[in-house]
Amino acid sequence: MTTGIPALDALNAAPLDEACARLDGLYEHSPWIVRSALARRPFATPAALVAACADVVARADVQAQLALIRAHPELAGKAMVAGTLTAESTDEQSRAGLTHCTPEEYATLQRLNAEYRARFGWPFILAVRGPRGRGLSRAQIIAAFERRLHAHPDDERRECLRQIHRIAEIRLHDKLGWEPTAGHAVWDQLAALARHSEHPEHLTVTYLSAAHRACAADIAGWMRAAGCDTVDTDAVGNVVGRYAGQRPDAPWLLTGSHYDTVRRAGPHDGRLGIAVPLAAVQALHARGERLPFGIEVVAFAEEEGQRYPATFLGSAPLVGAFDPAWLDLTDADGIPMAEAMRRAGLPGTQAAIAACARDPGRYLGFVEVHIEQGPVLSEANRPLGIVTGINGSVRWLGEYAGVACHAGTTPMTQRRDAAAGAAELTLAVERLARQHPGTVGTVGILEVPAGSINVVPGRCRFSLDLRAPTDAARDALAQAVLEAAHAIAARRGLTLTLRETLRASAAPSDPAWQARWERAVAALGLPLHHLPSGAGHDAMMLHRRLPQAMLFVRGENGGISHNPLESTTSDDIELAVQAFARLLRDLAAELA
């Protein structure tokens, strides 16, 4: 096996003891991890070696895991002051500026070290070189310290292990003399794009705002720089870049994601699925290579439903699903959507929007790369995940009505407490969703109108959000939840009202396209990890007309998304770029 990384090729070929010596210090004072992982040689990529090490640690018992954690030094601790850190730890703490703390910062870190060790019994572990590898600031380190100090011990132990694997990943790059160049470039692009925001302190980009239009201009620049033959903006604000195939009549592969955000967002949701395929296009263009198909990258203008009470405004027109009534919807300032479009230089007419529809006969399918927006890949220590489908969902807004009465004078046996009914329903949703494999259920809103501390609640409003990998599983859970809701109302003497607000069908991945993602990930030497998407994506809309499949990229910070803490590493982005490029290569071979 030739990896294209000379030091990795040499490591694959070296005798075991020599290979272990070359990787000395990869895991702090724990050579047993590397020695065991090397049994899985040869490794196709550095990430494959890190994955093998992560599997070794995952199979170890808790005491061995704790010993690994305790082998690490405290940040800016006594070992740093005394100069007794390993060379690797010295370099990492120095790069993060921990050797130049102000007296106040040093005092804060010492306090946090003491509080953390008292709570958990081991040192705080953080990959201080960060997701991009350049080093976190001292303020970022202290903020992470303070946030994680309140975690559950089991969760924090797992997070420490994840941070240890990240540290090992960066150290491995240093030993191999290798950098995730494409991953760094994409990471930097997304960080630069995040400077456009409607709020000075956090990322918010809603449909057709000034920040949104600035993002569109930057993305158009990305597309031109990547070598797209044409770059256009369509009637809803989608930015479309096309890299033509070998023949004028070649079919197209459609890909992309959205560039609008929720309020107080992270920088990778949606936007990662624009930048990753463009990185692959840029590599093709640099080689002067054309494929038996064209690549159409669409930066969808809207998916999140933040400005107007409608979603998928960007992808819906491509499948002829844009509702003309949406043009009359108004935002919080009373501006109709059609007017907002015209102010942004778009036609604002249904005829122009209808012209965005794609002919399915000209397209091979749709693929989307997306940050996971959940903890599954992070928990499993897998950088990439194969999406089996996008869950179907159904939502209701509901209310229990009982009798508002005095909290002190009404006996417990004579109450018709609406909030107690909603609380019982909340627990029923949790229990029922656990009984139905793969389903999830959430009561996200619980509200007592005009509630008072000394009044038994006479009304309680609530929401229901039920999701499942198939429509049949969704409907089975929904029936069970609705039966429970009505039974609670009857037993407690409450009146129940429910209004369905959303019903979305599941979008299972096309088997052939899912298999292509599987082959692309396997070619990187990574174990395959399959998972459904509990969140909706543009692929859900394109599924109406085209076969689709998605690739998930692991998120940092427990996979949190729709949050300023949303992040991924440039290493995981590099793998996504490589997987996308492999998918293109394999598809070209199929069509040759």
C-alpha positions in Angstrom: 0.0 0.0 0.0 1.3 3.4 -1.0 -0.4 6.3 0.9 1.4 9.3 -0.6 2.8 10.1 2.8 6.4 8.8 2.9 6.6 8.6 6.7 3.4 6.7 6.9 4.5 4.2 4.3 7.8 3.7 6.2 5.8 3.2 9.4 3.6 0.6 7.7 6.7 -1.3 6.6 8.8 -1.0 9.8 9.3 -3.8 12.3 7.0 -3.5 15.3 9.6 -2.3 17.8 10.9 0.3 15.3 7.4 1.5 14.5 6.6 1.8 18.2 9.8 3.9 18.7 8.8 6.2 15.9 5.5 6.9 17.6 6.9 7.3 21.1 5.0 10.0 23.0 1.9 9.8 20.8 -0.1 8.9 23.9 1.3 10.4 27.1 3.3 7.7 29.0 1.0 5.0 27.5 2.9 3.0 24.8 0.6 0.1 25.1 -2.0 1.9 22.9 0.2 2.3 19.9 1.7 -1.2 20.2 -1.7 -2.8 20.1 -3.0 -0.5 17.4 -0.1 -1.3 15.1 -1.4 -4.9 14.7 -3.9 -3.4 12.3 -1.3 -2.2 9.8 -1.1 -1.1 7.0 -2.9 2.2 7.5 -4.2 4.1 4.5 -4.3 7.4 6.2 -3.1 9.0 9.5 -6.8 9.0 10.6 -6.9 5.2 10.2 -4.1 4.9 12.7 -5.8 7.2 15.2 -9.0 5.3 14.8 -7.2 2.1 15.6 -5.7 3.7 18.7 -9.2 4.9 19.7 -10.6 1.4 19.4 -7.8 0.1 21.6 -8.7 2.6 24.3 -12.4 2.0 23.9 -11.9 -1.8 24.5 -9.8 -1.1 27.7 -11.5 -1.2 31.1 -12.3 2.0 32.9 -9.3 1.7 35.2 -6.9 1.6 32.2 -8.8 4.6 30.7 -8.4 6.5 34.0 -4.7 5.7 34.1 -4.3 7.1 30.6 -6.1 10.3 31.7 -4.1 10.7 34.9 -0.8 10.3 32.9 -1.4 13.8 31.5 -0.2 16.9 33.2 -2.3 19.8 34.4 -2.5 22.8 32.2 -0.1 25.5 33.5 0.5 23.2 36.5 3.4 22.4 38.6 5.1 20.2 36.0 5.1 23.1 33.5 6.6 25.4 36.1 9.2 22.8 37.1 10.0 22.0 33.4 9.3 18.3 33.8 6.7 18.0 31.0 7.3 15.7 28.0 8.6 17.4 24.9 5.2 17.1 23.3 3.3 18.6 26.2 5.8 21.4 26.5 5.4 22.3 22.9 1.6 22.2 23.1 1.3 24.3 26.2 3.8 26.8 24.8 1.9 27.2 21.5 -1.2 28.0 23.5 0.6 30.7 25.4 0.3 28.9 28.7 4.0 29.6 29.5 3.2 33.4 29.3 0.1 33.6 31.5 -0.6 36.9 33.3 -0.6 36.5 37.1 -4.4 36.7 37.0 -4.7 34.0 34.3 -2.3 31.7 36.1 -4.3 32.1 39.4 -7.5 31.3 37.5 -6.0 28.2 36.0 -4.6 27.0 39.4 -8.1 27.5 40.9 -9.7 25.6 38.1 -7.2 22.8 38.3 -7.9 22.4 42.0 -11.7 22.5 41.6 -11.6 20.1 38.6 -9.4 17.6 40.3 -11.5 17.7 43.4 -14.7 17.0 41.4 -13.4 14.4 39.0 -10.1 13.0 40.5 -8.1 13.5 37.3 -6.5 16.4 35.4 -8.4 18.5 32.9 -7.5 17.4 29.4 -7.8 19.7 26.4 -6.2 19.6 23.0 -4.9 23.2 23.4 -3.7 23.3 19.8 -7.4 23.4 18.9 -9.6 22.3 16.0 -7.4 24.0 13.4 -4.1 23.0 15.1 -2.8 26.5 15.6 -3.5 26.8 19.3 -6.4 28.0 21.4 -6.2 31.4 23.2 -5.8 31.4 27.0 -9.3 32.9 27.2 -10.7 30.0 25.1 -8.9 27.5 27.3 -10.3 29.0 30.5 -13.8 29.2 29.0 -13.6 25.4 28.1 -12.3 24.7 31.6 -15.2 26.5 33.3 -17.8 24.9 31.0 -16.7 21.4 31.5 -16.2 21.7 35.2 -20.0 21.2 35.6 -20.2 18.0 33.4 -21.4 14.6 34.6 -18.3 12.5 35.6 -19.1 9.8 33.0 -19.5 12.3 30.3 -16.3 14.1 31.3 -14.3 11.0 31.3 -15.4 10.3 27.7 -14.6 13.9 26.7 -11.1 13.6 28.2 -10.5 10.5 26.1 -11.7 12.3 23.0 -9.4 15.2 23.7 -6.5 12.7 24.2 -7.2 11.2 20.8 -7.2 14.7 19.3 -3.9 15.4 21.0 -2.5 12.2 19.5 -3.8 13.1 16.1 -1.9 16.4 16.1 1.2 14.8 17.4 1.0 12.1 14.7 1.0 14.8 12.1 4.1 16.3 13.6 5.8 12.9 13.5 4.8 12.2 9.9 5.6 15.7 8.7 2.1 16.0 7.2 -0.7 18.6 7.3 -4.4 18.3 6.3 -3.9 21.1 3.8 -7.4 20.9 2.2 -9.0 20.7 5.6 -7.2 23.8 6.8 -8.2 25.7 3.7 -11.9 24.8 4.2 -11.8 25.5 7.9 -10.3 28.9 7.2 -12.9 29.7 4.5 -15.7 28.9 6.9 -14.1 31.0 9.7 -13.8 33.9 7.3 -17.4 33.6 6.1 -18.6 33.7 9.7 -17.4 37.4 9.9 -20.7 38.3 8.1 -23.4 38.5 10.8 -26.4 40.5 11.8 -25.1 40.6 15.3 -21.7 41.9 16.5 -21.2 39.2 19.1 -22.5 36.0 17.6 -23.3 34.5 14.2 -26.7 35.1 12.8 -27.4 35.2 9.0 -31.1 35.2 8.0 -32.6 35.1 4.5 -31.7 38.1 2.3 -30.3 40.2 5.1 -27.2 42.3 4.4 -25.0 39.6 6.0 -26.7 37.0 3.9 -26.0 38.9 0.7 -22.4 39.4 1.8 -22.1 35.6 2.3 -23.5 35.0 -1.2 -20.8 37.2 -2.7 -18.0 35.4 -0.8 -19.4 32.0 -1.9 -19.6 33.1 -5.5 -15.9 34.1 -5.1 -15.1 30.6 -3.8 -16.8 29.0 -6.8 -14.9 31.2 -9.3 -11.6 30.5 -7.5 -12.3 26.7 -7.5 -12.6 26.8 -11.3 -16.3 26.6 -11.8 -17.1 27.4 -15.5 -20.2 29.4 -14.6 -21.4 31.0 -11.3 -24.9 32.4 -11.1 -27.5 33.6 -8.5 -31.0 32.3 -9.1 -34.4 33.7 -8.4 -34.4 32.8 -4.7 -30.8 33.7 -4.0 -29.1 30.3 -4.4 -25.5 30.6 -5.6 -24.9 28.0 -8.3 -21.5 27.0 -9.5 -21.1 24.5 -12.4 -18.0 22.5 -13.4 -18.8 21.0 -16.7 -18.2 17.4 -17.7 -16.2 15.9 -20.6 -19.0 16.3 -23.1 -21.7 19.0 -23.6 -24.4 16.4 -23.0 -22.8 14.9 -19.9 -25.2 14.5 -16.9 -24.8 16.4 -13.7 -24.1 15.4 -10.1 -25.9 17.8 -7.8 -24.5 18.7 -4.4 -24.4 21.5 -1.9 -26.1 22.8 1.3 -27.4 26.0 2.8 -25.6 29.2 3.9 -28.2 30.8 6.1 -28.0 30.2 9.8 -30.1 30.0 13.0 -29.7 32.8 15.5 -26.5 32.4 17.6 -25.2 29.8 15.2 -22.0 27.9 14.7 -19.9 28.3 11.5 -20.1 24.8 10.0 -23.9 23.9 9.8 -24.8 23.9 6.1 -21.7 25.8 4.9 -19.5 22.8 5.2 -21.5 21.1 2.5 -20.7 24.0 0.1 -17.0 24.3 0.8 -16.1 20.5 0.8 -17.3 19.8 -2.8 -15.7 23.0 -4.0 -12.4 21.8 -2.6 -12.8 18.7 -4.6 -13.7 20.7 -7.7 -10.6 22.9 -7.2 -8.4 19.9 -7.1 -9.9 18.7 -10.4 -9.4 22.1 -12.0 -5.8 22.3 -10.8 -5.1 19.0 -12.6 -7.1 20.1 -15.7 -9.3 17.1 -15.2 -12.9 16.7 -16.4 -15.2 13.8 -15.5 -17.9 11.9 -17.5 -20.4 14.1 -15.6 -20.6 17.7 -14.5 -20.6 18.9 -10.9 -23.2 21.4 -9.9 -22.7 22.9 -6.4 -25.6 24.8 -5.0 -25.3 27.1 -2.0 -28.9 27.1 -0.9 -30.1 30.5 0.2 -32.4 29.3 3.0 -33.1 26.2 5.0 -33.5 27.3 8.6 -36.9 29.1 8.6 -35.6 32.0 10.7 -36.9 35.1 8.9 -40.1 33.7 7.4 -42.4 30.9 8.7 -41.3 28.5 5.9 -38.3 26.3 5.4 -36.3 25.0 2.4 -36.9 28.1 0.4 -33.6 27.4 -1.4 -34.0 23.8 -2.3 -37.8 23.7 -2.8 -37.7 25.5 -6.2 -35.3 22.9 -7.6 -38.0 20.2 -7.2 -41.0 22.4 -8.1 -42.1 22.6 -4.4 -42.0 26.3 -3.8 -45.4 27.3 -2.5 -46.6 30.6 -4.2 -48.3 31.6 -0.9 -44.8 31.9 0.7 -44.2 35.1 -1.3 -46.9 36.8 0.8 -45.5 35.7 4.2 -44.2 38.6 6.3 -41.2 38.8 8.6 -41.1 40.4 12.1 -40.9 43.9 10.5 -43.9 43.2 8.2 -41.9 42.9 5.0 -43.4 40.4 2.6 -41.1 37.8 1.2 -41.6 39.0 -2.4 -40.7 42.6 -1.4 -37.5 41.3 0.4 -36.6 39.5 -2.7 -37.0 42.6 -4.9 -34.9 44.7 -2.4 -32.2 42.1 -2.8 -32.2 42.4 -6.5 -34.2 39.2 -7.2 -37.4 39.1 -9.4 -39.7 38.2 -6.5 -42.2 36.4 -8.9 -43.5 32.8 -8.9 -42.7 32.6 -12.6 -39.0 33.3 -12.1 -38.9 30.9 -9.1 -40.6 28.1 -11.1 -37.9 28.4 -13.7 -35.4 27.1 -11.1 -36.8 23.6 -11.3 -34.3 20.9 -12.5 -35.0 18.2 -15.0 -34.3 14.9 -13.1 -33.4 13.2 -16.3 -30.3 15.4 -16.5 -29.1 14.5 -13.0 -27.4 11.4 -11.6 -28.4 12.2 -8.0 -27.8 14.6 -5.0 -25.2 14.1 -2.3 -24.7 16.4 0.7 -21.9 16.7 3.2 -23.0 18.0 6.6 -21.7 18.3 10.2 -23.6 15.7 12.2 -25.4 18.1 14.6 -25.4 15.4 17.3 -23.2 13.3 19.6 -23.2 9.9 17.9 -19.9 10.2 15.9 -18.2 12.0 18.7 -19.2 9.2 21.2 -18.0 6.5 18.8 -14.7 8.3 17.9 -15.6 8.2 14.2 -14.7 11.2 12.0 -17.2 10.3 9.3 -20.6 8.7 9.3 -22.8 7.2 6.5 -26.4 8.5 6.7 -29.0 5.8 6.3 -31.8 8.3 5.9 -33.4 11.5 7.2 -36.0 10.8 9.8 -39.7 11.6 9.2 -41.3 13.8 11.8 -44.6 15.1 13.1 -45.3 18.0 15.4 -48.2 19.3 17.4 -49.0 22.3 19.6 -51.3 21.3 22.4 -53.0 22.4 25.5 -54.5 20.8 28.6 -57.3 22.7 30.3 -58.3 22.0 33.8 -59.4 24.3 36.7 -57.3 27.1 38.2 -57.9 27.0 41.9 -56.2 28.0 45.2 -53.0 26.0 45.9 -53.6 26.0 49.6 -57.2 25.2 50.0 -57.8 22.6 47.2 -57.2 19.0 48.3 -54.9 16.9 46.1 -57.7 14.5 45.3 -59.9 17.3 43.9 -57.5 19.0 41.6 -57.6 19.2 37.8 -54.0 20.3 37.4 -53.2 21.0 33.7 -49.5 21.2 34.3 -49.4 17.9 36.1 -51.1 16.4 33.0 -48.5 17.8 30.7 -45.7 16.6 33.0 -47.2 13.1 32.9 -47.4 13.3 29.1 -43.7 14.4 28.9 -42.7 11.3 30.8 -45.0 9.2 28.6 -43.3 10.6 25.5 -39.9 9.7 26.9 -41.0 6.2 27.8 -42.8 5.4 24.5 -39.9 6.8 22.3 -37.5 4.5 24.1 -39.8 1.5 23.4 -39.8 2.2 19.7 -36.3 1.5 18.3 -34.7 4.5 16.5 -37.4 7.0 17.4 -37.1 10.1 19.4 -39.8 12.2 21.1 -39.5 15.7 22.7 -41.8 18.0 24.6 -39.9 21.2 24.0 -42.4 23.7 25.2 -44.2 23.7 28.6 -46.0 26.9 29.4 -48.5 27.8 32.1 -50.3 31.0 30.9 -50.5 33.6 33.7 -49.1 31.1 36.1 -48.8 31.9 39.8 -46.9 30.3 42.6 -50.1 29.8 44.7 -52.5 28.7 42.0 -53.1 25.2 40.7 -52.5 25.5 36.9 -55.7 25.6 35.0 -54.0 25.6 31.5 -50.8 24.2 30.2 -49.5 24.6 26.7 -47.0 22.1 25.3 -45.4 21.0 22.1 -44.8 17.5 20.7 -42.0 16.6 18.3 -41.8 13.0 17.2 -39.2 11.6 14.7 -38.4 8.2 13.3 -36.3 6.6 10.5 -39.5 5.5 8.6 -42.9 6.9 8.3 -44.4 3.7 9.6 -42.3 4.0 12.8 -43.1 7.7 13.1 -46.9 6.9 12.8 -46.7 4.1 15.3 -45.0 6.3 17.9 -47.5 9.1 17.1 -50.5 6.8 17.7 -49.1 5.6 21.0 -48.4 9.2 22.2 -51.8 10.5 21.2 -53.5 7.6 23.0 -51.5 8.4 26.1 -52.4 12.1 25.8 -56.1 11.4 25.6 -55.9 8.8 28.4 -54.2 11.3 30.7 -56.9 13.9 29.9 -59.7 11.4 30.7 -58.1 10.2 33.9 -57.3 13.7 35.2 -60.6 15.4 34.1 -58.8 17.7 31.6 -59.8 18.9 28.2 -57.2 18.3 25.5 -56.7 20.2 22.3 -54.1 19.4 19.7 -53.1 21.2 16.4 -50.8 19.4 14.0 -48.2 21.9 12.7 -45.8 19.7 10.6 -45.7 16.3 9.0 -42.6 15.5 7.0 -41.9 12.1 5.3 -38.8 10.2 6.0 -36.1 10.3 3.2 -34.2 7.0 3.2 -30.8 7.2 1.5 -30.7 5.7 -2.0 -28.9 2.3 -1.6 -26.5 2.8 -4.6 -25.5 6.3 -3.4 -25.1 5.2 0.2 -22.9 2.4 -1.0 -20.7 4.9 -2.9 -20.2 6.9 0.3 -19.4 3.6 2.1 -16.7 2.8 -0.5 -15.3 6.3 -0.2 -15.0 6.1 3.5 -13.6 2.6 3.5 -10.9 3.7 1.1 -9.6 6.0 3.8 -9.1 3.0 6.1 -11.8 4.2 8.4 -14.4 1.9 10.0 -17.9 2.4 8.6 -20.4 4.0 11.0 -24.0 4.2 9.9 -26.6 6.5 11.5 -29.9 8.2 10.7 -30.2 11.9 10.6 -32.6 13.2 13.2 -32.5 16.7 11.7 -33.9 17.9 8.4 -31.6 18.8 5.5 -31.8 20.1 2.0 -31.4 16.4 0.9 -34.8 15.8 2.3 -36.3 18.2 -0.3 -34.2 16.9 -3.2 -35.3 13.4 -2.3 -38.6 14.2 -3.9 -37.0 14.1 -7.4 -33.5 12.6 -7.1 -31.8 9.7 -5.4 -29.8 11.2 -2.5 -27.4 10.2 0.2 -25.5 12.1 2.9 -22.1 12.0 4.6 -21.9 13.3 8.2 -18.7 14.9 9.6 -18.1 14.6 13.4 -18.7 17.6 15.5 -16.6 18.8 18.4 -17.8 19.7 21.9 -20.1 16.6 22.1 -21.4 17.2 18.6 -23.4 20.3 19.6 -24.9 22.4 16.8 -27.1 25.4 16.3 -24.8 26.9 19.0 -21.6 29.0 19.0 -19.8 26.0 20.3 -20.4 24.1 17.1 -17.1 23.1 15.5 -15.2 20.3 13.7 -11.5 19.8 13.1 -9.6 20.6 10.0 -8.5 16.9 10.1 -12.1 15.6 9.8 -12.8 18.2 7.1 -9.8 16.8 5.2 -11.3 13.4 5.4 -14.6 14.6 4.0 -12.8 16.3 1.1 -10.9 13.1 0.4 -14.1 11.0 0.7 -15.9 13.4 -1.7 -13.0 13.2 -4.2 -13.0 9.4 -4.0 -16.8 9.3 -4.6 -16.2 11.4 -7.8 -13.4 9.1 -8.9 -15.4 5.9 -8.3 -18.5 7.4 -10.1 -16.3 8.4 -13.0 -15.1 4.8 -13.3 -18.6 3.5 -13.2 -19.6 5.8 -16.1 -16.5 5.3 -18.2 
